[in-house]
Amino acid sequence: MRPTPPTPSPAATGAGATGPAHPAGDRTVFLLAHTGRPAAVRSAELVVQGLLRCGIGVRVLADEAVDLPLPDPVETVAAKPDAAEGCELLVVLGGDGTLLRGAEFARASGVPMLGVNLGRVGFLAEAERDDLDKVVDRVVSRAYEVEERMTLDVLVRNGGLGTSGRSGGQIVHADWALNEVSVEKAARERMLEVVIEVDGRPVSSFGGDGVVCATPTGSTAYAFSAGGPVVWPEVEALLMVPISAHALFAKPLVTAPDSVLAVEVQPQTPHGVLWADGRRSVELPSGARVEVRRGAVPVRLARLHHASFTDRLVAKFALPVTGWRGAPR
């Protein structure tokens, strides 16, 4: 995850866009905001004004534009995966959910994402709402670095058997995630019986609420709440964390980044549900098999600060560090 200088994404085709067209070579920033929050609407207005004042074009989603007080020069586009294509940066205003929504556009277009936290924790965010002026200045001067974050690719197979008699089945669903993929029970009153597997070998079977498979980036999200370890984002690894497992051995696992993790829903258990980043879901029938591996396409994050992840962790969780003296110099 080596920082790289910011580079613009490939040129936009302009398909589906309304509003003024920006000539080739013009700079454009894609702005995504949680328009259900008054603070986000006001923040979006300030960011748009600052960017336009510096001669940088702004693009927003058409369905968000109706809730934002935007001047005429702002370009609007449909909410398609390639909506950010041709922009040099994606600025997201909101909480973790909005940032994960922004990651969907960032991954599809390769555009770096810069998050401004308007929610609670905001581990993916790089700035807070009081930093809006600084954010605009840094965007205008391109004073940021870009780093890549690992993602997950996930396949869901039905309950069929392969030629060897082992679980195989046809692929019925494919998805991806930046933070985590979770296999969860669908009915509150029943446990989900699963078998977990690493690199083609079974590890353990148990009943519980489910299993989280996460990236280091997602180690501070759902996996953390389920009792998993905090993993520094520079570490390349995959995490597998049981959720409220009724078993003597159901510990979090940290595997190699090229491992393949699998969760099989036992045939005798009720159906479950697969969630990707808590945003996209699909029902898992009894006997379904979920395979998780390192994603082929990373998400690029724009960074304004050189603060260590340790400092970020302490700040976000308000951890007590009273009494620390540090190493002698």
C-alpha positions in Angstrom: 0.0 0.0 0.0 2.6 2.5 -1.2 1.5 6.2 -1.4 1.5 7.5 -5.0 1.1 11.0 -6.4 -2.4 11.9 -7.5 -3.2 11.2 -11.1 -6.4 11.9 -13.0 -8.6 9.1 -14.1 -9.2 8.3 -17.8 -11.0 10.9 -19.8 -14.8 10.9 -19.4 -17.1 10.1 -22.2 -19.7 12.5 -20.9 -22.5 10.0 -21.4 -25.5 10.7 -19.2 -24.3 14.1 -18.1 -26.2 17.3 -18.0 -25.1 20.8 -17.4 -22.1 22.6 -18.9 -19.5 20.4 -20.6 -15.9 20.9 -19.4 -13.3 21.1 -22.2 -10.5 18.5 -22.2 -7.9 19.4 -19.7 -10.3 21.1 -17.3 -10.2 19.9 -13.7 -13.3 18.4 -12.3 -14.1 17.1 -8.8 -17.0 14.7 -8.1 -18.9 15.6 -4.9 -21.0 13.1 -3.0 -22.9 14.2 0.1 -25.4 12.7 2.6 -28.2 15.1 1.6 -30.3 13.9 4.5 -28.0 15.7 6.9 -28.3 19.5 7.0 -24.7 19.7 8.0 -23.8 17.8 4.8 -25.9 20.1 2.6 -24.3 23.2 4.1 -20.8 21.6 3.8 -21.5 20.7 0.2 -22.5 24.3 -0.6 -19.2 25.6 0.9 -17.1 23.1 -1.0 -18.8 23.8 -4.3 -18.4 27.5 -3.9 -14.7 27.2 -3.0 -13.9 24.9 -5.9 -15.8 27.0 -8.5 -14.1 30.1 -7.2 -10.8 28.5 -8.0 -11.8 27.5 -11.5 -12.4 23.8 -10.7 -15.5 22.1 -12.1 -17.9 20.2 -9.9 -20.0 17.2 -10.7 -22.8 15.8 -8.5 -25.4 13.1 -8.8 -28.7 14.2 -10.3 -30.8 12.7 -7.5 -28.7 14.7 -4.9 -28.7 17.9 -6.9 -32.4 18.5 -6.1 -31.5 18.7 -2.4 -28.4 20.9 -2.8 -28.3 24.7 -3.4 -26.1 24.5 -6.4 -25.1 27.3 -8.9 -25.6 26.7 -12.7 -22.0 25.7 -13.5 -22.3 22.4 -11.6 -22.6 19.3 -13.8 -25.1 16.6 -12.9 -24.9 12.9 -13.8 -27.0 9.8 -13.3 -26.1 7.5 -10.4 -24.2 5.0 -12.5 -21.0 3.1 -11.5 -18.9 5.3 -13.9 -20.4 8.5 -12.6 -17.0 9.8 -11.4 -15.2 8.8 -14.7 -12.9 11.7 -15.9 -12.8 13.4 -12.5 -9.5 13.9 -10.7 -10.9 13.4 -7.2 -14.1 12.2 -5.4 -14.9 14.2 -2.3 -17.4 12.6 0.1 -19.2 14.4 2.8 -20.9 12.2 5.4 -20.4 9.3 7.8 -19.1 5.8 7.2 -22.1 4.7 5.2 -21.7 7.6 2.8 -18.0 6.9 2.5 -18.7 3.3 1.6 -21.2 4.5 -1.0 -18.5 6.7 -2.4 -16.1 3.8 -2.5 -18.4 2.1 -5.0 -17.9 5.0 -7.4 -14.2 5.3 -6.6 -13.5 1.6 -7.3 -15.5 1.6 -10.6 -13.6 4.7 -12.0 -10.2 4.4 -10.3 -10.7 8.0 -8.9 -9.1 8.6 -5.5 -11.7 9.3 -2.7 -11.2 12.0 -0.1 -13.6 11.7 2.9 -14.8 14.5 5.2 -16.3 13.0 8.3 -19.8 14.3 9.3 -20.7 11.2 11.3 -19.3 9.5 14.4 -16.1 7.6 13.9 -15.2 7.9 10.2 -12.1 5.8 10.0 -12.1 6.1 6.2 -12.4 9.9 6.4 -9.3 12.2 6.1 -10.8 15.4 7.5 -13.5 16.7 9.8 -16.2 19.3 9.1 -14.1 22.1 10.6 -11.4 21.4 8.0 -13.5 22.3 4.9 -11.4 25.4 3.9 -8.2 23.3 4.2 -9.8 20.5 2.2 -10.6 22.9 -0.7 -7.1 24.5 -0.5 -5.4 21.1 -0.7 -7.6 19.9 -3.5 -6.9 23.0 -5.5 -3.2 22.7 -5.0 -3.2 18.9 -5.4 -1.5 18.7 -2.0 -2.4 15.1 -1.2 -1.1 11.6 -1.6 -2.9 8.6 -2.9 -2.8 5.1 -1.3 -4.4 1.9 -2.4 -6.5 -0.1 0.0 -7.1 -3.9 -0.4 -10.7 -5.0 -1.3 -12.5 -8.4 -1.2 -14.0 -10.3 -4.1 -16.8 -12.7 -3.1 -18.5 -15.5 -4.9 -21.7 -17.3 -3.8 -22.3 -20.9 -5.0 -25.5 -22.8 -4.7 -25.7 -26.1 -2.7 -24.8 -28.4 -5.6 -22.0 -30.9 -5.5 -18.9 -30.9 -7.7 -17.6 -33.9 -9.7 -15.7 -35.2 -6.7 -18.8 -35.2 -4.5 -17.5 -32.2 -2.5 -19.4 -28.9 -2.3 -19.2 -27.2 -5.7 -22.3 -25.8 -7.3 -22.8 -23.0 -9.7 -21.9 -19.4 -9.1 -25.1 -17.6 -8.4 -23.8 -14.2 -7.1 -20.6 -12.1 -7.2 -19.8 -9.0 -5.3 -17.0 -7.1 -3.6 -16.3 -5.1 -0.5 -13.9 -2.6 0.9 -14.5 -3.3 4.6 -16.1 -6.7 5.0 -18.3 -9.5 3.7 -20.5 -11.0 6.4 -22.5 -14.2 6.3 -25.3 -13.8 8.8 -28.4 -15.5 10.1 -31.7 -14.3 8.6 -34.0 -15.3 11.5 -33.3 -13.9 14.9 -34.7 -17.0 16.8 -32.4 -19.5 15.0 -28.6 -19.9 14.9 -26.8 -20.2 11.6 -24.9 -23.4 11.3 -21.7 -23.0 9.3 -18.4 -24.6 8.4 -15.4 -22.3 7.9 -12.5 -23.1 5.6 -9.1 -21.6 4.7 -7.3 -22.5 1.5 -9.4 -25.5 0.8 -9.1 -27.1 4.3 -11.9 -27.1 7.0 -11.1 -25.2 10.2 -14.2 -25.6 12.4 -18.0 -25.9 12.3 -20.3 -24.1 14.8 -23.6 -22.3 15.2 -23.9 -18.6 15.8 -24.9 -15.4 14.3 -22.5 -15.6 11.4 -19.0 -14.9 10.2 -17.3 -11.7 9.1 -14.5 -11.8 6.5 -12.7 -8.5 6.5 -9.7 -6.5 5.1 -7.3 -4.6 7.3 -9.3 -1.5 6.5 -12.4 -3.2 7.7 -10.7 -4.4 10.9 -12.0 -1.3 12.7 -15.6 -1.8 11.5 -17.9 -4.8 11.9 -15.0 -7.2 12.5 -13.9 -5.0 15.4 -17.4 -5.1 17.0 -17.4 -8.9 16.7 -14.2 -9.2 18.7 -11.6 -9.2 15.9 -8.1 -7.6 16.1 -7.2 -4.2 14.8 -4.9 -4.6 11.8 -2.8 -1.8 10.6 -3.7 -0.9 6.9 -0.1 -1.4 5.8 -0.5 -5.1 6.7 -1.6 -7.3 3.8 -3.9 -10.0 5.3 -7.4 -11.3 5.4 -9.5 -11.7 8.6 -12.2 -14.2 9.5 -14.1 -13.4 12.6 -17.0 -15.5 14.0 -20.1 -13.6 15.3 -21.4 -14.8 18.7 -20.4 -18.3 18.0 -21.7 -21.1 20.3 -18.4 -23.0 20.3 -15.3 -23.6 22.4 -13.0 -22.7 19.5 -14.3 -19.8 17.4 -11.4 -17.3 17.5 -10.6 -14.6 15.0 -8.3 -15.8 12.3 -5.7 -13.7 10.4 -4.5 -15.3 7.1 -2.2 -14.6 4.2 -3.5 -12.0 1.7 -3.6 -14.6 -1.1 -5.6 -17.1 1.0 -9.1 -18.1 0.0 -11.7 -18.1 2.8 -14.9 -20.0 2.6 -18.1 -20.2 4.7 -20.5 -23.0 4.0 -24.1 -22.8 5.3 -25.0 -26.2 6.6 -27.9 -27.9 4.7 -29.9 -28.5 7.9 -29.9 -24.8 8.9 -32.3 -22.1 7.9 -31.2 -19.8 5.1 -28.8 -16.9 5.8 -28.0 -13.6 4.2 -24.8 -12.2 2.7 -23.9 -8.5 3.3 -21.2 -6.6 1.4 -20.1 -3.5 3.4 -23.5 -3.5 5.0 -24.9 -2.0 1.8 -25.7 -4.8 -0.6 -27.3 -8.1 0.4 -28.4 -11.4 -1.1 -30.2 -14.4 0.5 -28.1 -17.5 1.1 -30.1 -20.8 0.8 -29.3 -23.8 2.9 -26.1 -25.4 1.6 -24.8 -22.3 0.0 -21.0 -21.7 -0.2 -19.4 -18.3 0.1 -15.8 -17.8 -1.1 -13.8 -14.7 -0.3 -10.5 -13.7 -1.7 -8.4 -10.6 -2.2 -10.1 -8.2 -4.6 -8.6 -7.7 -8.0 -9.4 -3.9 -7.9 -8.3 -1.8 -5.0 -9.9 1.4 -3.7 -7.7 4.5 -3.9 -7.8 6.9 -0.9 -6.5 10.5 -1.0 -4.5 11.4 2.1 -3.9 14.9 3.5 -2.0 14.0 6.6 1.1 11.9 7.3 -0.1 11.0 10.8 0.4 7.3 11.7 -2.4 4.9 11.9 -1.6 4.6 15.6 -2.4 8.3 16.1 -5.6 7.9 14.1 -6.6 4.9 16.2 -6.1 6.9 19.4 -8.0 9.9 18.2 -10.9 8.1 16.7 -11.5 5.9 19.8 -10.4 8.6 22.3 -8.0 6.1 23.8 -6.3 7.1 27.1 -2.6 7.5 26.7 -1.9 9.3 30.0 1.5 8.3 31.5 3.2 7.5 28.2 6.8 8.7 28.2 8.0 7.4 24.8 11.4 6.0 23.8 14.5 8.1 24.7 16.0 10.1 21.9 
